[in-house]
Amino acid sequence: MSLTPAASKTPPAHAPMNQFAAGDGELRIGGMPLTRLAARVGQTPFYAIDRSVVAARVAELRAALPPAVKLHYAMKANPMPALVGHLVGLVDGIDVASAGELKVALDAGADPRHISFAGPGKRDAELRQAVAAGILVNLESAREIAPLAQASQALGLPARVAVRVNPDFELKSSGMKMGGGPRPFGVDAERVPAVLAEIGRAGLAFEGFHLFAGSQNLKAEAIVDAQRRSFELALRLAEAAPAPLRFLNLGGGFGIPYFPGEQRLELAPVAANLAAIAADTARLLPQAELVIELGRYLVGEAGIYVCRVLDRKVSRGHVYLVTDGGLHHHLSASGNFGQVLRKNYPLAIGNRMGEAGQETVSVVGPLCTPLDLLGDRVLLPAAQAGDLVVVFQSGAYGASASPQAFLGHPPALEVLV
């Protein structure tokens, strides 16, 4: 009996980063060669968001989703004012998570009637600002009822509220679970009827429910299951509501592929499920507006992070590309924003696109910590000092989610191209 050696397996590749064009050896963002864009920005590191890629993603969703489903942008994914201003003209509403984000949304021209405010630790002053602005507050706790009622009475304005529900199930296969079990987010589903009664007694203007079970999910069947179960839960809870539902936010959870082996979310099954839910909403909750809330799915793939190679350093046979950027600007790419096992974001040498002769290198930043790692043993064209490293999938949870003051290096700039 002879034994045949097992065939060697090729490591899984990243999903193709084909949302951007390349020409003459350079990545192009907004139609502009990367070296020219870097000169226009005036420094590295920087983030660049391609507005045409954002618009194309919104258009893709509009084409797939039924018209009855409204599309909201979750600003926490990227609150860059220019980007928010761009999206205000493309989506149906904005979801904010602080008074600071509320200011950006209002300054960008978002309609207060279509701004909602979620977050488990809203200060009384923020709740008063929300009432004054006329936006919808997603209650995370019964504690928020009294200050909202006080602000409503003092200002002579209605306090518009929805209840954020912590469901009794999880979004399976999600990168970050935000519902099911004990959570700081939302009101436990079994406690919602009591909170609804308090809302009625306090005279708040109840409008509906917000359910968000998890984020960064690439499994269409898991999202379909969570949306259907969320809708059925909302139907049950509506029986205890002090007013007919006018607003039902089923959350989002749509993911993008960051790591080797991941594939893009299949949108068609999710859209078909939402069409069925929209039909049920029209029949069973005829006054309710059906909303999905997306952040990274709208902007994540439209952005890149760019840093410059300062030094090509060889240590005991291994090549390190030492750059002027790192975890202080892009915490998530370094693996320190929730990864259990560190994996590499897709990388490129943006001014050497398509070059042969790749080598295994590690891309590190200037900080005095081994955590400052943007790429661990990745295959890249042979780079030299002055070349531009590109981190793809960087349009969400980038600059605003990173400790930019760490070790006193300059902050990264952000541009919309």
C-alpha positions as CSV (number, residue, x, y, z in Angstrom):
1,M,0.0,0.0,0.0
2,S,1.6,3.3,-1.1
3,L,0.9,6.6,0.5
4,T,0.6,9.7,-1.6
5,P,1.6,13.0,0.1
6,A,-1.2,15.3,0.7
7,A,-1.5,18.1,-1.8
8,S,-0.3,21.4,-0.5
9,K,-3.0,23.9,0.1
10,T,-2.8,27.5,-1.1
11,P,-3.7,29.9,1.7
12,P,-7.0,31.6,1.1
13,A,-6.8,35.0,-0.6
14,H,-8.5,38.2,0.2
15,A,-11.7,39.1,-1.7
16,P,-10.6,41.1,-4.7
17,M,-10.3,44.8,-4.0
18,N,-11.8,45.8,-7.3
19,Q,-13.8,48.8,-6.1
20,F,-10.9,51.0,-7.2
21,A,-9.3,51.3,-10.6
22,A,-5.5,51.1,-11.2
23,G,-3.5,52.4,-14.1
24,D,0.1,53.0,-14.9
25,G,1.1,51.1,-11.8
26,E,-0.9,53.2,-9.4
27,L,-4.1,52.9,-7.5
28,R,-6.6,55.5,-8.4
29,I,-9.0,57.0,-5.9
30,G,-11.7,59.3,-7.3
31,G,-10.0,58.9,-10.6
32,M,-6.7,60.4,-9.3
33,P,-3.4,58.5,-9.2
34,L,-2.4,57.9,-5.6
35,T,0.9,59.8,-5.7
36,R,-0.9,62.8,-7.0
37,L,-3.5,62.5,-4.3
38,A,-0.8,62.3,-1.6
39,A,0.8,65.4,-3.0
40,R,-2.7,67.1,-3.0
41,V,-3.3,66.1,0.6
42,G,0.1,67.4,1.6
43,Q,1.1,64.7,4.1
44,T,1.0,61.1,5.0
45,P,-0.7,59.3,6.7
46,F,-4.2,60.0,5.5
47,Y,-7.6,58.4,4.9
48,A,-9.3,58.8,1.5
49,I,-12.9,58.0,0.8
50,D,-14.0,57.7,-2.8
51,R,-17.4,59.4,-3.0
52,S,-18.3,57.5,-6.2
53,V,-17.8,54.1,-4.5
54,V,-20.1,55.3,-1.6
55,A,-22.8,56.4,-4.1
56,A,-22.5,53.1,-6.0
57,R,-23.1,51.1,-2.9
58,V,-26.2,53.1,-2.0
59,A,-27.5,52.7,-5.6
60,E,-26.9,49.0,-5.4
61,L,-28.9,48.8,-2.3
62,R,-31.7,51.0,-3.7
63,A,-31.9,48.7,-6.7
64,A,-32.2,45.6,-4.6
65,L,-34.4,46.7,-1.7
66,P,-38.1,47.4,-1.9
67,P,-39.0,51.1,-2.0
68,A,-40.9,50.8,1.3
69,V,-37.6,50.0,3.2
70,K,-35.9,53.2,4.3
71,L,-32.1,53.3,4.4
72,H,-30.3,55.0,7.4
73,Y,-26.6,55.7,7.8
74,A,-25.2,54.8,11.2
75,M,-22.8,57.7,11.7
76,K,-20.6,55.9,14.2
77,A,-19.0,54.0,11.3
78,N,-17.4,57.2,10.0
79,P,-18.5,60.7,11.3
80,M,-16.2,62.7,8.9
81,P,-18.3,65.8,8.2
82,A,-17.7,65.9,4.5
83,L,-18.8,62.2,4.2
84,V,-21.9,62.7,6.3
85,G,-22.8,65.7,4.1
86,H,-22.4,63.5,1.1
87,L,-24.6,60.7,2.5
88,V,-27.3,63.1,3.7
89,G,-28.2,63.5,0.0
90,L,-28.2,59.7,-0.6
91,V,-29.9,58.0,2.3
92,D,-33.3,58.5,4.1
93,G,-32.0,59.2,7.6
94,I,-29.0,59.4,10.0
95,D,-28.5,57.5,13.2
96,V,-26.3,59.2,15.8
97,A,-24.7,58.0,19.0
98,S,-23.9,61.2,20.8
99,A,-24.7,64.9,20.9
100,G,-21.4,65.5,19.1
101,E,-22.6,63.3,16.2
102,L,-26.0,65.0,16.3
103,K,-24.3,68.4,15.7
104,V,-22.4,67.0,12.7
105,A,-25.7,65.5,11.2
106,L,-27.6,68.8,11.7
107,D,-24.8,70.9,10.3
108,A,-24.7,68.6,7.3
109,G,-28.4,69.3,6.6
110,A,-30.0,66.1,7.9
111,D,-33.7,66.4,8.5
112,P,-34.3,66.1,12.3
113,R,-37.5,64.2,11.6
114,H,-35.3,61.4,10.2
115,I,-32.4,61.5,12.8
116,S,-32.4,58.9,15.6
117,F,-30.2,58.7,18.6
118,A,-29.0,55.5,20.2
119,G,-26.5,54.8,23.0
120,P,-26.6,53.2,26.4
121,G,-25.2,56.2,28.4
122,K,-27.0,59.3,27.2
123,R,-26.5,62.3,29.5
124,D,-29.4,64.3,30.6
125,A,-28.0,67.3,28.7
126,E,-27.9,65.2,25.5
127,L,-31.5,64.1,26.0
128,R,-32.5,67.8,26.4
129,Q,-30.6,68.6,23.2
130,A,-32.4,65.7,21.4
131,V,-35.8,67.1,22.4
132,A,-34.8,70.6,21.4
133,A,-33.7,69.3,18.0
134,G,-36.9,67.3,17.4
135,I,-35.1,64.0,16.8
136,L,-36.2,60.5,17.7
137,V,-34.5,59.0,20.9
138,N,-34.0,55.3,21.0
139,L,-34.5,54.5,24.7
140,E,-31.9,52.1,26.1
141,S,-33.2,52.2,29.7
142,A,-36.3,53.3,31.7
143,R,-33.9,55.8,33.4
144,E,-34.1,58.0,30.2
145,I,-37.9,58.5,30.6
146,A,-37.8,61.1,33.4
147,P,-35.2,63.5,31.9
148,L,-37.0,63.3,28.6
149,A,-40.3,64.2,30.2
150,Q,-38.7,67.1,32.1
151,A,-37.1,68.4,28.9
152,S,-40.4,68.1,27.0
153,Q,-42.2,70.0,29.6
154,A,-39.6,72.7,30.0
155,L,-39.2,73.3,26.2
156,G,-42.9,72.8,25.3
157,L,-41.9,70.3,22.7
158,P,-42.8,66.6,22.3
159,A,-40.2,64.0,23.3
160,R,-40.1,61.6,20.4
161,V,-39.1,58.1,21.5
162,A,-38.7,54.5,20.3
163,V,-37.6,51.6,22.5
164,R,-34.4,49.9,21.7
165,V,-35.1,46.2,22.3
166,N,-32.5,43.7,23.5
167,P,-33.9,40.6,21.8
168,D,-34.0,37.2,23.3
169,F,-31.9,35.8,20.4
170,E,-28.5,36.6,18.8
171,L,-27.4,37.4,15.3
172,K,-25.6,34.2,14.5
173,S,-22.1,34.4,12.8
174,S,-21.8,38.1,13.6
175,G,-18.4,39.7,14.3
176,M,-19.8,41.6,17.2
177,K,-22.9,40.5,19.1
178,M,-25.1,43.3,20.4
179,G,-28.3,41.5,21.3
180,G,-29.4,38.4,23.2
181,G,-28.4,37.5,26.7
182,P,-27.4,40.2,29.2
183,R,-26.3,43.4,27.3
184,P,-25.7,47.0,28.1
185,F,-27.7,47.9,24.9
186,G,-31.5,48.3,24.9
187,V,-34.3,47.1,27.1
188,D,-34.6,43.3,27.6
189,A,-37.5,42.1,25.5
190,E,-39.4,40.7,28.5
191,R,-39.2,44.1,30.3
192,V,-40.4,46.2,27.3
193,P,-44.1,46.1,28.1
194,A,-43.4,47.7,31.5
195,V,-41.3,50.4,29.9
196,L,-44.0,51.0,27.4
197,A,-46.5,51.6,30.2
198,E,-44.1,54.1,31.8
199,I,-43.7,55.9,28.5
200,G,-47.5,56.2,28.3
201,R,-47.8,57.6,31.8
202,A,-45.0,60.1,31.2
203,G,-46.7,61.5,28.1
204,L,-43.8,60.8,25.8
205,A,-44.5,60.6,22.0
206,F,-43.9,56.9,21.4
207,E,-43.2,56.0,17.8
208,G,-41.7,52.5,17.6
209,F,-38.9,50.0,18.1
210,H,-35.2,49.6,17.3
211,L,-33.7,46.2,17.2
212,F,-30.0,45.6,16.5
213,A,-28.8,42.0,17.2
214,G,-25.2,42.3,15.9
215,S,-22.8,43.6,13.3
216,Q,-20.3,42.6,10.7
217,N,-22.1,39.5,9.4
218,L,-21.3,38.0,6.0
219,K,-23.9,35.2,6.2
220,A,-27.1,36.1,4.4
221,E,-29.1,33.3,6.1
222,A,-28.1,34.6,9.5
223,I,-29.2,38.2,8.7
224,V,-32.5,36.8,7.2
225,D,-33.2,34.9,10.3
226,A,-32.5,37.8,12.6
227,Q,-34.6,40.2,10.6
228,R,-37.6,37.8,10.5
229,R,-37.3,37.1,14.3
230,S,-36.9,40.8,15.0
231,F,-40.1,41.6,13.1
232,E,-42.1,38.9,14.8
233,L,-40.8,40.2,18.2
234,A,-41.9,43.8,17.3
235,L,-45.3,42.5,16.4
236,R,-45.7,40.9,19.8
237,L,-44.4,44.0,21.7
238,A,-46.6,46.3,19.7
239,E,-49.7,44.9,21.5
240,A,-48.5,46.7,24.6
241,A,-47.5,50.0,22.9
242,P,-49.2,53.2,24.0
243,A,-49.7,54.2,20.3
244,P,-49.6,52.6,16.9
245,L,-46.1,51.9,15.6
246,R,-44.8,54.5,13.2
247,F,-41.2,53.4,13.1
248,L,-39.5,50.0,13.0
249,N,-35.8,49.8,12.7
250,L,-34.6,46.3,12.1
251,G,-30.9,47.3,12.5
252,G,-28.2,46.2,10.0
253,G,-25.4,43.8,10.6
254,F,-24.3,43.7,6.9
255,G,-20.6,42.9,6.8
256,I,-17.7,43.5,4.4
257,P,-14.8,41.1,3.8
258,Y,-11.7,42.0,5.7
259,F,-9.7,38.8,6.0
260,P,-8.4,36.0,3.8
261,G,-11.1,33.5,2.8
262,E,-14.0,35.9,3.4
263,Q,-16.5,36.5,0.6
264,R,-18.8,39.5,0.1
265,L,-22.3,39.3,1.5
266,E,-24.9,37.9,-0.9
267,L,-27.5,40.6,-1.0
268,A,-30.3,39.0,-3.0
269,P,-31.6,36.7,-0.2
270,V,-31.6,39.6,2.3
271,A,-33.4,41.8,-0.1
272,A,-36.0,39.2,-0.8
273,N,-36.6,38.7,2.9
274,L,-37.0,42.4,3.4
275,A,-39.5,42.6,0.6
276,A,-41.6,39.9,2.4
277,I,-41.3,41.8,5.7
278,A,-42.2,45.1,4.0
279,A,-45.4,43.4,2.7
280,D,-46.2,42.1,6.2
281,T,-45.5,45.5,7.7
282,A,-48.0,47.2,5.3
283,R,-50.6,44.7,6.3
284,L,-50.1,44.3,10.0
285,L,-48.5,47.7,11.0
286,P,-49.9,50.0,8.3
287,Q,-48.6,53.2,9.9
288,A,-45.0,52.0,10.4
289,E,-42.0,53.0,8.4
290,L,-39.6,50.1,8.0
291,V,-35.9,51.0,8.4
292,I,-32.6,49.3,8.1
293,E,-29.5,51.0,9.6
294,L,-26.1,50.4,8.0
295,G,-22.7,51.9,8.7
296,R,-19.7,50.0,7.5
297,Y,-21.6,48.4,4.6
298,L,-22.1,51.8,3.1
299,V,-18.7,53.3,3.6
300,G,-16.2,50.6,4.7
301,E,-15.1,49.5,1.2
302,A,-15.0,53.0,-0.2
303,G,-12.0,54.1,2.0
304,I,-8.3,53.5,2.1
305,Y,-5.6,54.4,4.7
306,V,-2.3,55.5,3.2
307,C,1.0,55.7,4.9
308,R,4.6,56.1,3.6
309,V,7.5,53.8,4.0
310,L,10.2,55.5,6.1
311,D,12.7,52.6,6.3
312,R,13.2,49.2,4.8
313,K,14.8,47.3,7.6
314,V,16.1,43.7,7.6
315,S,16.3,42.0,11.0
316,R,17.8,38.5,11.0
317,G,16.6,37.8,7.5
318,H,13.1,39.3,7.8
319,V,12.1,42.5,6.0
320,Y,10.2,45.2,7.9
321,L,8.6,48.1,6.2
322,V,8.6,50.8,8.8
323,T,6.0,53.5,8.0
324,D,4.8,56.8,9.4
325,G,1.3,55.3,10.2
326,G,0.1,52.6,12.5
327,L,-2.3,51.6,15.2
328,H,-2.7,55.2,16.5
329,H,-4.5,56.0,13.3
330,H,-5.9,52.6,12.3
331,L,-6.5,50.6,15.5
332,S,-8.7,48.0,13.7
333,A,-6.2,47.2,11.0
334,S,-3.6,46.6,13.7
335,G,-5.9,43.9,15.2
336,N,-6.5,45.7,18.4
337,F,-10.1,46.7,17.9
338,G,-11.8,43.4,18.8
339,Q,-9.9,40.7,16.9
340,V,-9.4,37.5,18.9
341,L,-6.8,36.1,16.6
342,R,-5.0,38.8,14.6
343,K,-5.6,38.7,10.8
344,N,-4.3,41.0,8.1
345,Y,-6.5,43.5,6.3
346,P,-5.8,43.6,2.5
347,L,-2.7,45.7,1.8
348,A,-1.0,47.0,-1.3
349,I,1.9,49.2,-2.3
350,G,-0.2,51.8,-4.0
351,N,2.4,53.1,-6.3
352,R,3.6,49.6,-7.4
353,M,0.3,48.1,-8.4
354,G,0.7,45.0,-10.6
355,E,4.4,44.6,-10.1
356,A,5.8,41.0,-10.0
357,G,8.5,39.7,-7.7
358,Q,6.6,39.8,-4.4
359,E,8.3,39.2,-1.1
360,T,7.2,38.4,2.4
361,V,7.4,41.4,4.7
362,S,5.9,42.9,7.8
363,V,4.5,46.4,7.8
364,V,4.9,48.2,11.1
365,G,4.4,51.7,12.3
366,P,6.6,54.2,14.2
367,L,5.3,53.5,17.7
368,C,7.4,51.9,20.5
369,T,5.2,48.9,20.9
370,P,5.1,45.5,19.2
371,L,1.3,46.0,18.8
372,D,2.0,48.6,16.1
373,L,1.6,46.1,13.2
374,L,-0.4,46.8,10.0
375,G,0.6,43.6,8.1
376,D,2.2,40.5,9.5
377,R,4.2,38.5,6.9
378,V,2.3,39.6,3.9
379,L,3.3,39.2,0.2
380,L,3.9,42.6,-1.4
381,P,6.0,44.0,-4.2
382,A,9.5,45.0,-3.1
383,A,9.0,48.4,-1.5
384,Q,11.5,51.1,-0.7
385,A,11.5,54.2,1.5
386,G,9.1,56.7,0.0
387,D,6.6,54.1,-1.3
388,L,3.0,54.3,-0.3
389,V,1.4,51.5,1.7
390,V,-2.4,51.2,1.2
391,V,-4.7,49.5,3.7
392,F,-8.0,48.6,2.0
393,Q,-11.5,48.3,3.7
394,S,-10.7,51.4,5.8
395,G,-13.7,53.6,5.3
396,A,-15.3,52.6,8.6
397,Y,-14.0,52.6,12.2
398,G,-10.8,54.3,11.2
399,A,-9.6,57.6,12.5
400,S,-12.4,58.2,14.9
401,A,-12.0,54.7,16.4
402,S,-8.3,55.0,17.0
403,P,-6.1,56.5,19.8
404,Q,-4.6,59.3,17.6
405,A,-2.9,61.1,20.6
406,F,-1.0,57.9,21.5
407,L,2.8,58.7,21.8
408,G,2.3,62.2,20.4
409,H,2.6,61.5,16.6
410,P,0.7,63.8,14.2
411,P,-3.0,62.8,13.4
412,A,-4.0,61.4,10.1
413,L,-5.9,63.7,7.7
414,E,-9.2,62.6,6.1
415,V,-10.3,63.5,2.6
416,L,-13.4,62.8,0.5
417,V,-12.4,62.5,-3.2
